[in-house]
């Protein structure tokens, strides 16, 4: 039986630190995941509408093995500026890939669409995401010697997120495996589909819940007759308003191709937690990070357990992001805590 790490957050994976910054007026924000030491990294994109930076270098056949940080941001493609802010902060600390006397921080990033969520996007000539990214990195890296505790829900990249019928949010979870390996997930949940079953408050991810971490409701019994119906956030015009972006991380020792397999496995958590997922109008993406801090190399049996745990942990993180969302002024949709099931 799986159990959570002490924080039940991605920062239970030793060597990772998270900083969240939000702008309430903008209804958007940035999440920076900093690696204390460079981490082996990969990515898997399964949605049809991704918005990314520096993802080509993460493919196993390409040269760069490790990264210094990963950024999740709101703001659609404007939010890709957040990675520049994180990169600036890292360079100021002398952190990055050394090449010909220069320091180049490696900072892949992904964005979600939260432009049409009731927030004020009249930001003038330049969007604010570079500055938000810098601040998120500063918060994440303020003391690398300490573990990182952070809040979920309407935070960071999940600040302005929406799902079908409910506010989205920033979610995280962790799992301790029998092998001694820790795995953690972080997700900014903004899908076209629904994370709850039919018109109920029950989460699709319920079979994987640990210790009532998102309400303890379990699955509805009987299943509601409308459970199979496709409920979409944007009605008849779903284009350009979605995407769940996430990070799966472990302290196991992985190669770059092993990290790629981990990212692929973590997408199972999307399909367990969101109905439907990986649509043509979502940019669904998972970054994988392997810090290697445990010193444990993966044998074939461990790889099976690691992949299964990646999917389960990701599903829990997605549900926790929606469960923890809080109401705010000018919201277009209710938070899960406000939702009342129709009679």
LOLO-863076 format. One record per residue (C-alpha): residue number from 1; residue in three letters; z, y, x. Coordinates in steps of 0.02 Angstrom, whole numbers. Each point is the difference from the previous one (the first is absolute). Layout:
<sites>
SITE    i   aa      c3      c2      c1
SITE  NUM  ALA       Z       Y       X
...
</sites>
This chain:
<sites>
SITE    i   aa      c3      c2      c1
SITE    1  UNK       0       0       0
SITE    2  UNK     -48     171      67
SITE    3  UNK     130     137      25
SITE    4  UNK     -22     185      35
SITE    5  UNK      39      93     159
SITE    6  UNK     154     112       6
SITE    7  UNK     -93     153     -67
SITE    8  UNK    -135     -91    -100
SITE    9  UNK    -122     121      80
SITE   10  UNK    -143     -13     124
SITE   11  UNK     117      74     130
SITE   12  UNK      92    -167       6
SITE   13  UNK    -144     -43     117
SITE   14  UNK      70      55     167
SITE   15  UNK    -101     137      83
SITE   16  UNK     -63      91    -156
SITE   17  UNK      57     168     -68
SITE   18  UNK     -56      87    -160
SITE   19  UNK      -6     185     -44
SITE   20  UNK     -41      66    -173
SITE   21  UNK     -46     178     -48
SITE   22  UNK     -42      60    -175
SITE   23  UNK     -57     163     -78
SITE   24  UNK      63       8    -180
SITE   25  UNK    -119     141     -50
SITE   26  UNK    -147     -93      73
SITE   27  UNK      60    -167     -73
SITE   28  UNK     -54     -85     160
SITE   29  UNK      68     -54     167
SITE   30  UNK     -13     -97     162
SITE   31  UNK      82    -155      72
SITE   32  UNK      -2     -28     189
SITE   33  UNK      42    -170      74
SITE   34  UNK      37      20     186
SITE   35  UNK       7    -142     125
SITE   36  UNK     139      15     130
SITE   37  UNK    -114     -95     118
SITE   38  UNK    -187     -24     -31
SITE   39  UNK     -25    -137    -131
SITE   40  UNK    -143    -123     -18
SITE   41  UNK     -97      55    -154
SITE   42  UNK    -137     -50    -119
SITE   43  UNK     -65      48    -173
SITE   44  UNK     -79     -82    -151
SITE   45  UNK     -90     102    -133
SITE   46  UNK     -37     -87    -165
SITE   47  UNK     -19     147    -119
SITE   48  UNK    -170      75     -31
SITE   49  UNK      45     183      28
SITE   50  UNK     102      20     160
SITE   51  UNK      41     160      93
SITE   52  UNK      46     -34     181
SITE   53  UNK      13      59     179
SITE   54  UNK      -7    -104     161
SITE   55  UNK     -17    -167     -89
SITE   56  UNK    -152     -63      98
SITE   57  UNK     102     -10     160
SITE   58  UNK     121    -120     -86
SITE   59  UNK    -130    -139     -16
SITE   60  UNK      43    -147     115
SITE   61  UNK    -162      14      98
SITE   62  UNK      32     181      49
SITE   63  UNK      91      58     156
SITE   64  UNK     160      90     -52
SITE   65  UNK     138    -128     -31
SITE   66  UNK     146     109     -56
SITE   67  UNK      40     157     -98
SITE   68  UNK     137     131       8
SITE   69  UNK      11      39    -185
SITE   70  UNK     -77     -29    -170
SITE   71  UNK     -14     134    -134
SITE   72  UNK      -8     -16    -189
SITE   73  UNK     -40     161     -94
SITE   74  UNK     -41      72    -168
SITE   75  UNK    -134     131     -18
SITE   76  UNK    -158    -105      -4
SITE   77  UNK    -106      33     155
SITE   78  UNK      90     166      28
SITE   79  UNK     152    -106      39
SITE   80  UNK     -82     -75     154
SITE   81  UNK      54     161      87
SITE   82  UNK     177     -71      -2
SITE   83  UNK     -44    -117     144
SITE   84  UNK     -43     151     107
SITE   85  UNK     175      69     -27
SITE   86  UNK      79    -166      47
SITE   87  UNK    -113     -10     153
SITE   88  UNK      54     175      56
SITE   89  UNK     186     -45     -13
SITE   90  UNK     -25    -161      98
SITE   91  UNK     -99      90     136
SITE   92  UNK     140     128      17
SITE   93  UNK     117    -146      37
SITE   94  UNK    -121     -73     128
SITE   95  UNK     -33    -151    -111
SITE   96  UNK    -174     -74      -5
SITE   97  UNK    -138     -98      84
SITE   98  UNK     -16      55     183
SITE   99  UNK    -180      29      53
SITE  100  UNK     -62      99     152
SITE  101  UNK     158     103      11
SITE  102  UNK       5      40    -186
SITE  103  UNK     114     -63    -139
SITE  104  UNK     -89     -47    -161
SITE  105  UNK     113     -58    -144
SITE  106  UNK     -83    -136    -104
SITE  107  UNK      33      39    -184
SITE  108  UNK     -98     -92    -135
SITE  109  UNK      19      70    -176
SITE  110  UNK     -44     -31    -181
SITE  111  UNK       7     109    -155
SITE  112  UNK      19     -16    -188
SITE  113  UNK     -67     115    -135
SITE  114  UNK     134     109     -81
SITE  115  UNK     -98     162     -28
SITE  116  UNK      -1     -10    -191
SITE  117  UNK     185     -34     -32
SITE  118  UNK      66     167     -65
SITE  119  UNK      40      74     171
SITE  120  UNK     -61     168      65
SITE  121  UNK    -142     -36     121
SITE  122  UNK     -49     182      26
SITE  123  UNK      49      -5     184
SITE  124  UNK    -122     131      65
SITE  125  UNK    -121     -28     143
SITE  126  UNK      87    -147      85
SITE  127  UNK      95    -141     -83
SITE  128  UNK     183     -21      55
SITE  129  UNK     -10    -181      55
SITE  130  UNK      -5      29     188
SITE  131  UNK     167      91      -9
SITE  132  UNK      71    -131    -119
SITE  133  UNK     -52    -135     122
SITE  134  UNK      82      89     146
SITE  135  UNK     163      15     -95
SITE  136  UNK      -5    -182     -55
SITE  137  UNK     -22     -54     182
SITE  138  UNK     141     114      56
SITE  139  UNK     116     -76    -129
SITE  140  UNK     -51    -178      44
SITE  141  UNK      22      30     186
SITE  142  UNK     155     110      -4
SITE  143  UNK     104    -140      77
SITE  144  UNK     -90    -158      54
SITE  145  UNK     168     -78      44
SITE  146  UNK      53      -8    -183
SITE  147  UNK     -62    -110    -141
SITE  148  UNK     -91      93    -137
SITE  149  UNK      62       9    -180
SITE  150  UNK    -116      84    -124
SITE  151  UNK     -16      23    -188
SITE  152  UNK    -127     -82    -114
SITE  153  UNK     -96      57    -153
SITE  154  UNK     -58     180     -11
SITE  155  UNK       0      22     188
SITE  156  UNK    -125      26     141
SITE  157  UNK    -175     -65     -37
SITE  158  UNK      62     -64    -168
SITE  159  UNK      55     171     -63
SITE  160  UNK    -149      29    -113
SITE  161  UNK     -52    -179     -29
SITE  162  UNK     -42     -67    -173
SITE  163  UNK     -38    -171     -72
SITE  164  UNK     -64     -57    -170
SITE  165  UNK     126      77    -120
SITE  166  UNK     139      36     127
SITE  167  UNK      36     104     153
SITE  168  UNK     -32     -89     163
SITE  169  UNK     101      24     156
SITE  170  UNK      47     -52     176
SITE  171  UNK      71    -176      12
SITE  172  UNK      68    -108     139
SITE  173  UNK      79    -172      23
SITE  174  UNK      46    -122     139
SITE  175  UNK      23    -187      21
SITE  176  UNK      94    -103     130
SITE  177  UNK     -85    -166      35
SITE  178  UNK      82    -164      51
SITE  179  UNK     -88      13     167
SITE  180  UNK      97     159      42
SITE  181  UNK    -150     112     -30
SITE  182  UNK      14     158    -105
SITE  183  UNK    -144      64    -107
SITE  184  UNK      -6     167     -91
SITE  185  UNK    -118      89    -118
SITE  186  UNK     -28     181     -48
SITE  187  UNK    -118      53    -140
SITE  188  UNK     -56     163     -79
SITE  189  UNK     -39     -63    -175
SITE  190  UNK    -138      94     -91
SITE  191  UNK    -109    -136     -80
SITE  192  UNK    -130       6    -135
SITE  193  UNK      86    -150     -78
SITE  194  UNK     175     -34     -64
SITE  195  UNK     154     -65      89
SITE  196  UNK      85     -48    -164
SITE  197  UNK     -50    -137    -123
SITE  198  UNK     -89      61    -156
SITE  199  UNK     102     135     -86
SITE  200  UNK     165     -67      68
SITE  201  UNK     116      60     139
SITE  202  UNK     -13    -169      88
SITE  203  UNK     -82       1     171
SITE  204  UNK    -143    -117      48
SITE  205  UNK      94     -25     165
SITE  206  UNK     153     -72     -90
SITE  207  UNK     -13    -178      71
SITE  208  UNK      31      69     175
SITE  209  UNK     146     117     -40
SITE  210  UNK     158     -16     105
SITE  211  UNK     172      59     -58
SITE  212  UNK     -63     101    -150
SITE  213  UNK     -85     121     119
SITE  214  UNK    -116      67    -137
SITE  215  UNK     103     -23    -156
SITE  216  UNK      23    -188     -10
SITE  217  UNK     -97     -16    -164
SITE  218  UNK     -99    -152      54
SITE  219  UNK    -157     -48     -94
SITE  220  UNK      -8      31    -189
SITE  221  UNK      23    -153    -110
SITE  222  UNK    -113     -26     -88
SITE  223  UNK    -134      94      94
SITE  224  UNK     -62     144    -107
SITE  225  UNK    -169     -32     -84
SITE  226  UNK     -75     152      86
SITE  227  UNK      51     -59     175
SITE  228  UNK    -178     -54      42
SITE  229  UNK     -75     166     -53
SITE  230  UNK     -60     117     136
SITE  231  UNK     100     161      -6
SITE  232  UNK     -72     137     111
SITE  233  UNK      72     165      55
SITE  234  UNK    -155     104     -26
SITE  235  UNK     -72     -68    -161
SITE  236  UNK    -190       6      -3
SITE  237  UNK     -18     103     160
SITE  238  UNK      94     -95     137
SITE  239  UNK     -97      65     149
SITE  240  UNK      89      90     142
SITE  241  UNK     178       0     -65
SITE  242  UNK      87    -151      73
SITE  243  UNK      46    -110     151
SITE  244  UNK     151     -94      64
SITE  245  UNK      22      16     188
SITE  246  UNK     126    -104      95
SITE  247  UNK      72     -63     164
SITE  248  UNK      60    -177      35
SITE  249  UNK     103     -19     159
SITE  250  UNK      90    -134      98
SITE  251  UNK     104     -18     157
SITE  252  UNK     -95    -160      45
SITE  253  UNK    -115      -7     149
SITE  254  UNK    -179       6     -66
SITE  255  UNK    -172      23      74
SITE  256  UNK    -116     127     -77
SITE  257  UNK     -88    -139     -96
SITE  258  UNK     170     -65     -58
SITE  259  UNK      41     173     -65
SITE  260  UNK    -166       0     -93
SITE  261  UNK      48    -163     -85
SITE  262  UNK     167      78     -48
SITE  263  UNK     -87     149     -81
SITE  264  UNK    -112    -119     -98
SITE  265  UNK     149    -101     -60
SITE  266  UNK      93     157     -55
SITE  267  UNK    -141      40    -122
SITE  268  UNK      61    -149    -101
SITE  269  UNK     147     111     -44
SITE  270  UNK    -119     125     -79
SITE  271  UNK     -71    -134    -114
SITE  272  UNK     175     -60     -46
SITE  273  UNK      64     175     -40
SITE  274  UNK    -149      97     -72
SITE  275  UNK    -120     -49    -140
SITE  276  UNK    -141      25      40
SITE  277  UNK      -1      36     186
SITE  278  UNK    -134      22     134
SITE  279  UNK    -119      83    -123
SITE  280  UNK    -156      97      46
SITE  281  UNK      97     159     -37
SITE  282  UNK     154     -39     105
SITE  283  UNK       5      22     189
SITE  284  UNK     128    -140      19
SITE  285  UNK      46     -22     183
SITE  286  UNK     134     -83     106
SITE  287  UNK      41      45     180
SITE  288  UNK      91    -135     100
SITE  289  UNK     122      36     142
SITE  290  UNK      80    -126     117
SITE  291  UNK     138      72     110
SITE  292  UNK      39    -164      89
SITE  293  UNK     184      48      10
SITE  294  UNK      60    -174     -52
SITE  295  UNK     -89     -82     146
SITE  296  UNK     -52    -141    -117
SITE  297  UNK    -178     -66      16
SITE  298  UNK     -77     -70    -159
SITE  299  UNK     -33    -186     -14
SITE  300  UNK    -115     -65    -139
SITE  301  UNK     146     -42    -115
SITE  302  UNK      77     171      25
SITE  303  UNK    -169      81     -36
SITE  304  UNK      -3     -79    -173
SITE  305  UNK     174      65     -41
SITE  306  UNK     -40     171      74
SITE  307  UNK    -156      18    -107
SITE  308  UNK      90     -52    -159
SITE  309  UNK     142     118      36
SITE  310  UNK    -123     141      33
SITE  311  UNK     -71     -16    -175
SITE  312  UNK     170     -16     -84
SITE  313  UNK      76     145      97
SITE  314  UNK    -149     111     -40
SITE  315  UNK      12     -41    -186
SITE  316  UNK     184      48       1
SITE  317  UNK     -35     163      92
SITE  318  UNK    -131      49    -129
SITE  319  UNK     118     -33    -146
SITE  320  UNK     143      92      86
SITE  321  UNK    -109     154      23
SITE  322  UNK     -33      15    -187
SITE  323  UNK     178     -51     -47
SITE  324  UNK      75     138     109
SITE  325  UNK    -115     143     -57
SITE  326  UNK      90     150     -73
SITE  327  UNK     -54     130    -130
SITE  328  UNK     -61     170      57
SITE  329  UNK     -64     158     -81
SITE  330  UNK    -180      -6     -64
SITE  331  UNK     -13    -189      15
SITE  332  UNK    -149     -77     -89
SITE  333  UNK      84    -169     -24
SITE  334  UNK     179     -61     -22
SITE  335  UNK     100     -83     136
SITE  336  UNK      46    -184     -28
SITE  337  UNK     180      53     -37
SITE  338  UNK     -62     108    -145
SITE  339  UNK    -119    -127     -76
SITE  340  UNK      45     -71    -171
SITE  341  UNK     -92    -156     -55
SITE  342  UNK     -95      22    -164
SITE  343  UNK      77     -92    -147
</sites>
